[in-house]
Amino acid sequence: MTLPGRENFGELQGVVPGMRPINDGHVAEPGLAVVEVAAANDETAFAVQDLLAAQWAIAPADRTTREPGEPGVRLRCFLDLRQRPDS
């Protein structure tokens, strides 16, 4: 879904300030994924991360980022869908 005023006419790829770009190693094999969460506040973003961690092995984020002039926060975590969290 593209929100009004957020069209990417030039098909440019960008990174939220404070977040490193996703590299090939993050998604090098089937079952690896990068999840970016946009939420109203830190508590909501970390609650979503906790829900993901209950199902899959993740490399959790320890902080959220804020983009100046944009509402809410963003959080990025890395999932390994091939592993259960208790393995």
Secondary structure, DSSP 8 states (H G I E B T S, - for coil): ---TT---TT------TT-----GGGGSSTTEEEEEEEESSHHHHHHHHHHHHTTSEEE--S--B--TTSSSEEEEEEEETTS-TT-
